[in-house]
Amino acid sequence: MANTKQKRFKRLPIGKHGGVELLLIQSVDGLGKQGEVVEVRPGYANNYLLPQGLATEATAHHKRMVEKHRAKLMEIEQSRLKGFRDLAEVISKLSLTIEANANEEGHLYGSVSAPDIVAALKQNDVHLTNDQIRLDGVLKELGLYTVRVHLHHEIETELKVWVVPSAQEGTRP
């Protein structure tokens, strides 16, 4: 009989409602803040939270360690929030100009979406991810748009985005 290796998951503590109890290492939107004990489904724990390093097993030892370091965690979280607030202030003062190909009526041949805005922000030394840009839909016309930027579950700001015709259009015969 051949030896078959099966991937076995470590037995995780079961919560009151039948889910898995985990201690959050980092804050997770929609789930909880850093240092909280949460109860989630086993699949979510084993396939996302644990591999991503967002949570760990909620043992008595880990809970004691969090209690000992709660003040330090709060200090770290406050410094992160201050950094996000400073970034929100910088973003709110920015006005991006994105060039796009458009017809005479001002309709774009393509569209301007979150990756385009992120690329334009990188040119201004502001580094964000696509999911932090909150658009109601893609931008399909020339003009000024106010775009929401989600930095943290407590911090959101707005960014002015100008969509202008590309410089090449003026050189066409």
Secondary structure, 3 states (H helix, E strand, C coil): CCCCCCCCCCCCCECCCCCEEEEECCCECCCECCCCEEEECHHHHHHHHCCCCCEEECCHHHHHHHHHHHHHHHHHHHHHHHHHHHHHHHHHHCEEEEEECECCCCEEEEEECHHHHHHHHHHCCCCCCHHHEECCCCEEECEEEEEEEEEECCEEEEEEEEEEECHHHHHCC
